Amino acid sequence: MIPTRPAATTAEPTVAGRGLAATVDVALAAQRDLTAAERFAQAHADAGEPLLAPQYRDLIPLGRSPSRGQQLAFVVDLDACTGCKACVTACHNLNGLEPTETWRHVGSIQRHEPVGATLQTVTTACHHCEEPACLLGCPARAYEKDATTGIVHHLDDQCIGCQYCLLTCPYDAPVFDASLGIVRKCDMCADRLRHDEAPACVQGCPTSAITIEIVETGGTPTPMLAELADREPDPRLTRPTTRYVHARPSSTRPADLPNDRLVPNHGHPSLVVLLVFLQLSTGLLLVERITSLAVPTGETTQRGVLLFAAFAAVIGLTASITHLGRPLQGYRAILGWRTSWMSREILAFGGYATLLALALAMIVLGRDPTVAIASALGGGLVATYCSVQVYARTGRAWWSTGRTVAAFSATLGLLGAAGLTTFGLVAHLSMAQAGAALAVATVVALGSSSERRSFLRVPRSDADLERSRTLLRGALAGPDHVRAATTTVGLVALILSFGLRTAGVDTAASMLAVAAFATLTVSALLDRHLFFAAEAARAMPEP
């Protein structure tokens, strides 16, 4: 308890004409009075319960804890929300967020009622899901769900900044802080709740539109905004617990930006390089094995392909490190292997690199590397499967299993075949095997281009896929056209280089083959960039 000082005298001595003694008297009188902060602390210390307990009882379950089958959750009264964003400001100030960092957002929907259309604001933050995808997907185990309250906490000290939770969360709740190199998110102001204080957003709302309640868990998941069931993420993905309530039945629709004003998503250049070069590495081994069924691979070709594959793998793995916000903590990325496909991908690529090194060691020792190369190929295919699952498990339509398998397989086949063709032409090796690889590259390139043209021509019934299609026809049309052009130019140049080599023009054939392969690599990098940038799944009503 803070000791109470005697109240200051109301009559202050006159300083003029009394010198130093008068100045000291005034200072001592001022010190006898409590400051505003001290008076506030004294009042709380003297009270038998929180001073705002009557108000808090309406905002939080004061003095009550969830029992088995229950947890804490946000409840938002849409009829009371005015869109003033006091909740956003309160959250920002209390948690000391960066100027561009927000954990709570306010979006809009349009209500269509008998009297006409009205704008309805919707405040949203982390939904503290029953089955949080951020927790299950995190490779570093930097999330935990409180067993009693159900609050999903982010453990800042364990985060490696891989940002995978930004992809797995369908509601865009986690936020990456580049200055800290980690992700952060709403924790429902758990410390305040622990001391019977309302969270910042709850206390800051002037209309009490946001409250904390104890809700039942384990039931059939239902959309948070029933009127937008076909426009918000599938609640079965994570089972969000936030409840939106309103007394006015109406038909609604999002009031967000029209499709022609969509903004491309983050391109993730480090992940682009990682995926392309590791798929190139695996593709080289795969196409070499496939073509060897018709044309036996010579020992020189086998060694050269293995070195080529190892070099590509080193580039890809090196790029992956630069993606982390805290690369020195990267060793933690395998801790979540039980639930995280990213951890499994990292382990699989680590195994693939180890098997490649073993195959190279066999060559150096003069041993037959065939078995080791086959084992490395198996490891690379397993790692590629893990890469597919990393994105398919996010539940985003643009990254569905079928679409992701097609995209990654096309890169693996095209670059693997083009790389083997180029190597055969430059090193003056088997023309038969180079021709077989060229045929594979041609088939894969034509098939991939045909699929993309079909996607761009035909409107999609899925709203998220239509948004991706709109981006590829609008804001991302330039990169997509360059991608298509480089694929065509690279493939034609590769065919011409094969023709020159057949005609005996070796130097020109080698130079053109290298240029063709470089062009096809650029095409693959652009395609993987579009894989990330064109993802446009809706989360919640947008700001």
C-alpha positions as CSV (number, residue, x, y, z in Angstrom):
1,M,0.0,0.0,0.0
2,I,1.3,3.5,-0.9
3,P,1.5,5.7,2.3
4,T,-0.8,8.7,2.3
5,R,0.9,12.0,2.7
6,P,-0.7,15.0,4.4
7,A,-2.7,17.1,2.0
8,A,-1.0,20.2,0.7
9,T,-1.9,23.5,2.3
10,T,-4.3,25.5,0.1
11,A,-2.6,28.8,0.9
12,E,0.8,29.0,-0.7
13,P,3.4,31.5,0.7
14,T,4.2,34.5,-1.4
15,V,7.6,34.1,-2.9
16,A,8.2,37.7,-3.8
17,G,10.4,39.4,-1.2
18,R,11.0,36.3,0.9
19,G,14.0,34.9,-0.9
20,L,15.3,31.3,-0.7
21,A,13.2,30.3,2.3
22,A,10.0,31.1,0.5
23,T,11.1,29.0,-2.6
24,V,11.9,26.0,-0.3
25,D,8.5,26.4,1.4
26,V,6.7,26.3,-1.9
27,A,8.7,23.2,-3.1
28,L,8.0,21.3,0.2
29,A,4.3,22.2,0.0
30,A,4.1,20.8,-3.5
31,Q,5.8,17.5,-2.5
32,R,3.3,16.9,0.2
33,D,0.6,16.4,-2.4
34,L,0.1,13.1,-4.2
35,T,0.5,13.0,-8.0
36,A,-2.3,11.8,-10.2
37,A,-0.6,8.4,-10.6
38,E,-0.1,8.1,-6.9
39,R,-3.8,8.9,-6.2
40,F,-4.9,6.4,-8.8
41,A,-2.7,3.7,-7.2
42,Q,-3.9,4.6,-3.7
43,A,-7.5,4.3,-4.7
44,H,-6.9,0.9,-6.2
45,A,-5.0,-0.3,-3.2
46,D,-7.7,0.8,-0.8
47,A,-10.5,-0.8,-2.9
48,G,-11.7,-4.3,-2.1
49,E,-12.2,-5.0,-5.9
50,P,-11.2,-3.3,-9.1
51,L,-12.8,0.1,-9.2
52,L,-14.4,-0.6,-12.6
53,A,-15.6,-4.0,-11.6
54,P,-19.3,-3.1,-12.2
55,Q,-18.4,-2.2,-15.8
56,Y,-16.0,-5.0,-16.3
57,R,-18.6,-7.6,-15.3
58,D,-20.4,-6.6,-18.5
59,L,-17.2,-6.8,-20.6
60,I,-15.3,-9.9,-19.3
61,P,-16.2,-13.0,-17.3
62,L,-14.9,-11.4,-14.1
63,G,-14.0,-14.0,-11.4
64,R,-15.0,-16.9,-13.7
65,S,-12.8,-19.3,-15.6
66,P,-13.7,-21.6,-18.5
67,S,-14.4,-25.2,-17.5
68,R,-13.8,-28.3,-19.6
69,G,-15.2,-27.9,-23.1
70,Q,-15.1,-24.1,-22.9
71,Q,-12.7,-21.2,-23.6
72,L,-12.6,-17.4,-23.8
73,A,-13.6,-15.7,-27.0
74,F,-14.2,-12.3,-28.5
75,V,-17.9,-11.4,-28.9
76,V,-18.7,-8.5,-31.2
77,D,-22.0,-6.7,-31.3
78,L,-22.3,-5.4,-34.9
79,D,-25.2,-3.2,-34.0
80,A,-23.0,-1.3,-31.5
81,C,-19.8,-1.0,-33.7
82,T,-19.5,2.4,-35.2
83,G,-16.2,1.9,-36.9
84,C,-14.4,4.6,-34.8
85,K,-11.3,2.4,-34.6
86,A,-10.8,3.2,-30.9
87,C,-10.1,-0.5,-30.5
88,V,-7.4,-0.4,-33.1
89,T,-5.8,2.6,-31.4
90,A,-6.0,1.1,-27.9
91,C,-4.5,-2.1,-29.0
92,H,-1.7,-0.3,-30.8
93,N,-0.8,1.9,-27.9
94,L,-1.0,-0.7,-25.1
95,N,1.1,-3.2,-27.0
96,G,3.7,-0.7,-28.3
97,L,3.3,-1.7,-31.9
98,E,5.3,-0.3,-34.8
99,P,3.7,2.5,-36.7
100,T,2.6,0.2,-39.6
101,E,1.8,-2.8,-37.3
102,T,-1.8,-3.5,-36.3
103,W,-3.3,-6.6,-34.5
104,R,-6.9,-5.5,-34.9
105,H,-8.6,-4.2,-38.0
106,V,-11.9,-2.7,-38.9
107,G,-13.5,-3.7,-42.2
108,S,-16.9,-3.1,-43.8
109,I,-19.9,-5.0,-45.2
110,Q,-23.0,-3.7,-46.9
111,R,-26.4,-4.4,-45.3
112,H,-29.4,-4.5,-47.7
113,E,-32.5,-3.8,-45.7
114,P,-36.1,-2.8,-46.7
115,V,-35.2,0.9,-46.0
116,G,-32.1,0.7,-48.3
117,A,-28.4,-0.3,-48.1
118,T,-26.3,0.7,-45.1
119,L,-22.6,0.3,-44.3
120,Q,-21.8,-2.0,-41.4
121,T,-18.3,-1.9,-39.9
122,V,-16.7,-5.2,-38.6
123,T,-13.9,-5.2,-36.1
124,T,-11.7,-8.3,-36.2
125,A,-8.5,-9.6,-34.6
126,C,-7.0,-13.1,-33.8
127,H,-9.9,-15.5,-33.4
128,H,-8.1,-17.8,-30.9
129,C,-9.2,-20.8,-32.9
130,E,-9.9,-24.2,-31.3
131,E,-7.5,-25.8,-33.8
132,P,-5.1,-22.9,-34.7
133,A,-3.4,-23.5,-38.0
134,C,-0.6,-21.1,-36.9
135,L,0.3,-23.4,-34.0
136,L,0.1,-26.6,-36.0
137,G,2.1,-25.2,-38.9
138,C,4.8,-23.4,-37.0
139,P,8.1,-25.3,-37.5
140,A,9.7,-23.7,-34.4
141,R,6.9,-24.4,-32.0
142,A,6.6,-20.7,-31.3
143,Y,2.9,-20.9,-30.5
144,E,1.0,-22.4,-27.6
145,K,-2.7,-22.6,-26.7
146,D,-3.6,-22.0,-23.1
147,A,-5.2,-25.2,-21.7
148,T,-7.6,-23.2,-19.5
149,T,-8.5,-20.0,-21.4
150,G,-7.9,-21.3,-24.9
151,I,-6.0,-18.1,-25.8
152,V,-3.4,-18.7,-28.5
153,H,-0.1,-17.2,-27.5
154,H,2.9,-16.4,-29.7
155,L,6.2,-17.0,-28.1
156,D,8.4,-14.2,-29.4
157,D,11.6,-15.6,-28.1
158,Q,11.2,-18.9,-30.0
159,C,10.1,-17.4,-33.3
160,I,12.6,-17.7,-36.2
161,G,10.7,-15.3,-38.5
162,C,9.9,-17.8,-41.2
163,Q,6.5,-16.2,-41.6
164,Y,4.8,-19.6,-42.4
165,C,2.0,-18.8,-39.9
166,L,1.1,-15.8,-42.2
167,L,0.3,-18.4,-44.9
168,T,-1.5,-21.0,-42.7
169,C,-3.7,-18.5,-40.9
170,P,-6.8,-17.9,-43.1
171,Y,-7.6,-14.7,-41.2
172,D,-4.3,-12.8,-41.5
173,A,-4.0,-12.5,-37.7
174,P,-0.2,-12.9,-37.3
175,V,1.8,-9.8,-38.4
176,F,5.5,-9.9,-39.3
177,D,7.7,-7.2,-37.7
178,A,10.7,-6.7,-40.0
179,S,12.5,-4.6,-37.4
180,L,12.4,-7.4,-34.9
181,G,12.6,-10.2,-37.4
182,I,9.7,-12.1,-35.8
183,V,5.9,-12.5,-36.1
184,R,3.6,-11.1,-33.4
185,K,-0.1,-11.2,-32.8
186,C,-3.0,-10.5,-30.5
187,D,-3.0,-12.5,-27.2
188,M,-6.3,-11.1,-25.9
189,C,-4.3,-9.0,-23.4
190,A,-3.9,-12.2,-21.3
191,D,-2.0,-10.4,-18.6
192,R,-4.8,-7.9,-18.1
193,L,-7.4,-10.6,-18.0
194,R,-5.3,-12.5,-15.4
195,H,-5.6,-9.4,-13.2
196,D,-9.3,-8.8,-13.8
197,E,-8.7,-6.0,-16.3
198,A,-10.4,-5.9,-19.7
199,P,-8.3,-6.2,-22.9
200,A,-7.3,-2.9,-24.5
201,C,-9.7,-3.2,-27.4
202,V,-12.6,-4.1,-25.0
203,Q,-11.9,-1.3,-22.6
204,G,-11.2,1.2,-25.4
205,C,-14.5,0.7,-27.2
206,P,-16.8,3.6,-26.3
207,T,-19.9,1.6,-27.2
208,S,-19.0,-1.7,-25.5
209,A,-19.2,-3.5,-28.9
210,I,-16.4,-5.9,-28.0
211,T,-16.7,-8.2,-25.0
212,I,-15.0,-11.3,-23.8
213,E,-17.2,-14.3,-23.0
214,I,-16.9,-18.0,-22.1
215,V,-18.0,-20.0,-25.1
216,E,-18.6,-23.7,-25.7
217,T,-16.1,-25.6,-27.8
218,G,-16.2,-28.9,-29.8
219,G,-19.5,-28.2,-31.6
220,T,-20.1,-28.1,-35.4
221,P,-18.0,-25.2,-36.7
222,T,-20.2,-22.4,-38.3
223,P,-19.3,-19.2,-40.1
224,M,-18.6,-16.2,-37.9
225,L,-20.6,-14.0,-40.2
226,A,-23.5,-16.2,-41.3
227,E,-24.5,-13.9,-44.2
228,L,-21.0,-14.1,-45.6
229,A,-20.6,-17.9,-45.3
230,D,-19.6,-18.2,-48.9
231,R,-17.1,-15.3,-48.8
232,E,-15.1,-15.9,-45.6
233,P,-12.7,-18.8,-44.9
234,D,-14.1,-22.2,-44.2
235,P,-14.5,-22.4,-40.4
236,R,-13.7,-26.1,-40.5
237,L,-10.0,-25.2,-41.2
238,T,-9.3,-23.8,-37.8
239,R,-12.7,-23.6,-35.9
240,P,-12.5,-19.9,-35.0
241,T,-14.2,-18.9,-31.7
242,T,-15.1,-15.2,-32.3
243,R,-18.9,-14.6,-32.3
244,Y,-20.5,-11.8,-34.2
245,V,-24.0,-10.9,-33.1
246,H,-26.6,-8.5,-34.4
247,A,-30.4,-8.0,-34.0
248,R,-31.2,-6.8,-37.5
249,P,-31.6,-9.6,-40.0
250,S,-30.5,-8.5,-43.5
251,S,-28.7,-9.7,-46.5
252,T,-25.1,-8.5,-46.7
253,R,-22.1,-8.6,-48.9
254,P,-18.4,-7.4,-48.5
255,A,-17.8,-3.7,-49.1
256,D,-14.1,-4.3,-50.0
257,L,-12.2,-3.4,-53.1
258,P,-13.6,-4.6,-56.4
259,N,-11.5,-7.2,-58.2
260,D,-10.0,-4.8,-60.7
261,R,-8.3,-2.9,-57.8
262,L,-6.8,-6.0,-56.2
263,V,-3.2,-5.6,-55.0
264,P,-0.7,-8.5,-55.7
265,N,0.5,-10.5,-52.7
266,H,4.0,-10.7,-51.4
267,G,6.4,-12.4,-53.9
268,H,8.7,-14.1,-51.3
269,P,11.8,-14.0,-53.5
270,S,13.8,-16.2,-51.2
271,L,11.2,-18.9,-51.4
272,V,11.0,-18.5,-55.1
273,V,14.7,-19.2,-55.5
274,L,14.5,-22.1,-52.9
275,L,11.7,-23.9,-54.7
276,V,12.9,-23.4,-58.3
277,F,16.5,-24.5,-57.7
278,L,15.7,-27.4,-55.5
279,Q,13.1,-28.6,-58.1
280,L,15.7,-28.1,-60.8
281,S,18.1,-30.2,-58.8
282,T,15.6,-33.0,-58.3
283,G,14.4,-32.7,-61.9
284,L,17.9,-33.3,-63.3
285,L,18.1,-36.6,-61.4
286,L,14.6,-37.6,-62.4
287,V,14.9,-36.8,-66.1
288,E,18.3,-38.5,-66.2
289,R,16.7,-41.7,-64.8
290,I,13.7,-41.5,-67.2
291,T,15.8,-41.0,-70.3
292,S,18.3,-43.6,-69.3
293,L,15.5,-46.2,-69.7
294,A,15.7,-45.6,-73.5
295,V,19.3,-44.4,-73.7
296,P,21.8,-45.7,-71.2
297,T,23.6,-42.8,-69.3
298,G,27.3,-42.7,-69.7
299,E,29.6,-42.4,-66.6
300,T,30.7,-38.9,-67.6
301,T,27.1,-37.7,-68.0
302,Q,26.1,-39.3,-64.7
303,R,28.9,-37.5,-62.8
304,G,28.2,-34.2,-64.5
305,V,24.5,-34.3,-63.8
306,L,25.2,-35.1,-60.2
307,L,27.5,-32.1,-59.8
308,F,24.9,-29.9,-61.6
309,A,22.2,-31.1,-59.2
310,A,24.4,-30.5,-56.2
311,F,25.2,-27.0,-57.3
312,A,21.5,-26.1,-57.8
313,A,20.7,-27.6,-54.4
314,V,23.3,-25.4,-52.7
315,I,21.8,-22.3,-54.3
316,G,18.3,-23.2,-53.2
317,L,19.3,-24.1,-49.6
318,T,21.4,-20.9,-49.3
319,A,18.4,-18.8,-50.4
320,S,16.2,-20.4,-47.8
321,I,18.3,-19.0,-45.0
322,T,17.8,-15.4,-46.2
323,H,14.0,-15.8,-45.8
324,L,14.3,-16.1,-42.0
325,G,13.8,-13.0,-39.9
326,R,16.2,-14.5,-37.3
327,P,18.5,-16.8,-39.4
328,L,20.8,-17.6,-36.3
329,Q,17.7,-19.3,-34.8
330,G,17.1,-21.4,-37.9
331,Y,18.1,-24.6,-36.1
332,R,14.7,-24.4,-34.4
333,A,12.9,-25.0,-37.6
334,I,12.8,-28.8,-37.2
335,L,11.2,-28.8,-33.7
336,G,7.6,-28.9,-35.1
337,W,8.1,-32.0,-37.3
338,R,5.1,-33.7,-35.6
339,T,2.6,-31.2,-37.0
340,S,4.4,-28.8,-39.4
341,W,4.9,-29.6,-43.0
342,M,7.5,-26.9,-43.2
343,S,9.6,-28.8,-40.6
344,R,9.2,-32.0,-42.6
345,E,10.2,-30.1,-45.8
346,I,13.3,-28.8,-44.1
347,L,14.2,-32.3,-42.8
348,A,13.5,-33.8,-46.2
349,F,15.7,-31.3,-48.1
350,G,18.4,-31.8,-45.5
351,G,18.3,-35.5,-46.2
352,Y,18.3,-34.9,-49.9
353,A,21.5,-32.7,-49.6
354,T,23.1,-35.4,-47.5
355,L,22.4,-38.1,-50.0
356,L,23.7,-35.9,-52.8
357,A,26.9,-35.4,-50.9
358,L,27.1,-39.2,-50.3
359,A,26.8,-39.8,-54.1
360,L,29.6,-37.3,-54.8
361,A,31.7,-39.0,-52.2
362,M,31.2,-42.4,-53.9
363,I,32.4,-40.8,-57.2
364,V,35.5,-39.4,-55.5
365,L,36.3,-42.8,-53.9
366,G,35.9,-44.5,-57.3
367,R,32.7,-46.4,-56.2
368,D,29.6,-46.9,-58.3
369,P,27.2,-44.0,-57.4
370,T,24.1,-45.5,-59.0
371,V,22.4,-46.6,-55.8
372,A,23.4,-43.4,-54.0
373,I,22.0,-41.3,-56.9
374,A,18.7,-43.3,-56.9
375,S,18.5,-42.7,-53.1
376,A,19.1,-39.0,-53.6
377,L,16.4,-38.9,-56.2
378,G,13.9,-40.5,-53.8
379,G,14.9,-38.0,-51.2
380,G,14.3,-35.1,-53.6
381,L,10.9,-36.4,-54.6
382,V,9.9,-36.8,-50.9
383,A,11.1,-33.2,-50.3
384,T,9.1,-32.0,-53.3
385,Y,6.0,-33.7,-51.9
386,C,6.6,-31.9,-48.6
387,S,6.8,-28.6,-50.4
388,V,3.5,-29.3,-52.0
389,Q,1.9,-30.0,-48.6
390,V,3.4,-26.8,-47.1
391,Y,1.1,-24.8,-49.4
392,A,-1.8,-27.1,-50.0
393,R,-2.4,-27.5,-46.3
394,T,-3.1,-23.7,-46.0
395,G,-6.5,-24.3,-47.5
396,R,-6.1,-21.5,-50.1
397,A,-7.8,-22.3,-53.4
398,W,-4.8,-21.0,-55.5
399,W,-2.6,-23.4,-53.6
400,S,-4.8,-26.4,-53.7
401,T,-3.1,-29.8,-53.9
402,G,-3.9,-30.3,-57.6
403,R,-2.7,-26.8,-58.6
404,T,0.4,-27.0,-56.5
405,V,1.4,-30.5,-57.8
406,A,0.9,-29.3,-61.4
407,A,3.0,-26.1,-60.8
408,F,5.9,-27.8,-59.0
409,S,5.9,-30.8,-61.4
410,A,6.1,-28.5,-64.4
411,T,9.1,-26.7,-63.0
412,L,10.7,-30.0,-62.0
413,G,10.2,-31.5,-65.4
414,L,10.9,-28.5,-67.6
415,L,14.1,-27.3,-65.9
416,G,15.3,-30.9,-65.3
417,A,14.9,-31.8,-68.9
418,A,16.3,-28.4,-70.2
419,G,19.3,-28.8,-67.8
420,L,20.0,-32.3,-69.0
421,T,19.7,-31.2,-72.7
422,T,22.0,-28.2,-72.1
423,F,24.6,-30.3,-70.3
424,G,24.6,-32.9,-73.1
425,L,25.0,-30.3,-75.8
426,V,27.7,-28.3,-74.0
427,A,29.7,-31.4,-72.8
428,H,29.3,-33.1,-76.2
429,L,27.8,-36.2,-74.7
430,S,25.0,-38.5,-75.9
431,M,22.9,-36.8,-78.5
432,A,20.3,-39.5,-78.1
433,Q,19.8,-38.7,-74.5
434,A,19.9,-35.0,-75.1
435,G,17.2,-35.4,-77.7
436,A,15.0,-37.5,-75.3
437,A,15.4,-34.8,-72.6
438,L,14.5,-32.1,-75.1
439,A,11.3,-34.0,-76.0
440,V,10.4,-34.1,-72.3
441,A,11.0,-30.4,-71.9
442,T,8.8,-29.7,-75.0
443,V,5.9,-31.7,-73.7
444,V,6.0,-30.2,-70.2
445,A,6.3,-26.6,-71.5
446,L,3.4,-27.0,-74.0
447,G,1.2,-28.7,-71.3
448,S,1.9,-26.0,-68.7
449,S,1.3,-23.2,-71.2
450,S,-2.0,-24.7,-72.3
451,E,-3.2,-25.0,-68.7
452,R,-2.4,-21.4,-67.9
453,R,-4.1,-20.1,-71.0
454,S,-7.2,-22.1,-70.1
455,F,-7.2,-20.7,-66.6
456,L,-7.0,-17.1,-67.9
457,R,-9.8,-17.6,-70.5
458,V,-12.5,-19.3,-68.4
459,P,-14.1,-17.4,-65.4
460,R,-13.8,-19.3,-62.1
461,S,-16.8,-20.2,-60.0
462,D,-14.6,-20.0,-56.9
463,A,-14.4,-16.4,-55.7
464,D,-10.8,-16.7,-54.6
465,L,-9.7,-18.3,-57.8
466,E,-11.5,-15.6,-59.7
467,R,-9.6,-13.0,-57.8
468,S,-6.3,-14.7,-58.7
469,R,-7.4,-14.8,-62.3
470,T,-8.2,-11.1,-62.2
471,L,-4.7,-10.4,-60.8
472,L,-3.1,-12.4,-63.6
473,R,-5.2,-10.5,-66.2
474,G,-4.6,-7.1,-64.6
475,A,-1.9,-6.1,-62.1
476,L,0.2,-9.2,-62.8
477,A,-0.4,-9.4,-66.5
478,G,3.0,-7.9,-67.3
479,P,5.1,-10.5,-65.4
480,D,2.8,-13.3,-66.7
481,H,3.3,-12.2,-70.3
482,V,7.1,-12.1,-69.7
483,R,6.9,-15.6,-68.2
484,A,5.1,-16.9,-71.3
485,A,7.5,-15.2,-73.6
486,T,10.6,-16.5,-71.9
487,T,9.2,-20.0,-71.9
488,T,8.6,-19.8,-75.6
489,V,11.9,-18.2,-76.5
490,G,13.9,-20.5,-74.2
491,L,12.2,-23.6,-75.6
492,V,12.7,-22.5,-79.3
493,A,16.3,-21.6,-78.6
494,L,16.9,-25.0,-77.0
495,I,15.5,-26.7,-80.1
496,L,17.6,-24.6,-82.4
497,S,20.7,-25.4,-80.3
498,F,20.0,-29.1,-80.7
499,G,19.7,-28.6,-84.4
500,L,23.0,-26.7,-84.6
501,R,24.8,-29.4,-82.6
502,T,23.4,-32.0,-85.0
503,A,24.7,-29.9,-87.9
504,G,28.2,-29.8,-86.3
505,V,28.1,-26.1,-85.3
506,D,29.3,-27.0,-81.8
507,T,30.4,-23.6,-80.4
508,A,27.2,-21.8,-81.5
509,A,25.1,-24.7,-80.2
510,S,26.7,-24.6,-76.8
511,M,26.3,-20.9,-76.4
512,L,22.7,-20.9,-77.6
513,A,21.9,-23.9,-75.3
514,V,23.3,-22.1,-72.2
515,A,21.3,-18.9,-73.1
516,A,18.2,-21.1,-73.6
517,F,18.5,-22.7,-70.3
518,A,19.1,-19.4,-68.6
519,T,15.9,-18.0,-70.2
520,L,13.9,-21.0,-69.1
521,T,15.2,-20.6,-65.6
522,V,14.0,-17.0,-65.6
523,S,10.6,-18.2,-66.8
524,A,10.5,-20.7,-63.9
525,L,11.4,-18.0,-61.4
526,L,8.7,-15.7,-62.7
527,D,6.2,-18.6,-62.6
528,R,7.0,-19.2,-58.9
529,H,6.8,-15.5,-58.2
530,L,3.3,-15.5,-59.6
531,F,2.5,-18.6,-57.5
532,F,2.9,-16.3,-54.5
533,A,1.8,-13.0,-55.8
534,A,-1.4,-14.2,-57.4
535,E,-2.7,-15.8,-54.2
536,A,-5.8,-13.7,-53.2
537,A,-7.9,-15.6,-50.7
538,R,-10.3,-13.4,-48.7
539,A,-9.7,-13.4,-45.0
540,M,-12.4,-11.2,-43.3
541,P,-14.1,-7.9,-44.4
542,E,-11.2,-5.9,-45.6
543,P,-10.1,-2.5,-44.2
